[in-house]
């Protein structure tokens, strides 16, 4: 189950806006609680399409 607040299409639109506004975004970190946030390969594929490294960070909040 995917618990992210945005889907891969939203991520793609975000990256497109970054490109259109001259941003040089290279890294995006997604934070989530341990074991609660799964990021599907589709998100990594979208990030790769825009040359952005996508990293999942685990929050220590319980």
ChimeraX attribute file (.defattr): number of C-alpha atoms within 10 A of each C-alpha:
attribute: neighborCount
match mode: 1-to-1
recipient: residues
	/A:1	8
	/A:2	11
	/A:3	11
	/A:4	14
	/A:5	6
	/A:6	9
	/A:7	14
	/A:8	18
	/A:9	12
	/A:10	12
	/A:11	14
	/A:12	17
	/A:13	12
	/A:14	12
	/A:15	20
	/A:16	13
	/A:17	12
	/A:18	14
	/A:19	13
	/A:20	9
	/A:21	9
	/A:22	8
	/A:23	11
	/A:24	10
	/A:25	13
	/A:26	12
	/A:27	11
	/A:28	12
	/A:29	11
	/A:30	13
	/A:31	14
	/A:32	17
	/A:33	12
	/A:34	13
	/A:35	8
	/A:36	12
	/A:37	17
	/A:38	13
	/A:39	18
	/A:40	12
	/A:41	10
	/A:42	12
	/A:43	17
	/A:44	15
	/A:45	16
	/A:46	19
	/A:47	20
	/A:48	13
	/A:49	12
	/A:50	15
	/A:51	14
	/A:52	17
	/A:53	16
	/A:54	18
	/A:55	13
	/A:56	13
	/A:57	13
	/A:58	15
	/A:59	12
	/A:60	9
	/A:61	7
	/A:62	5
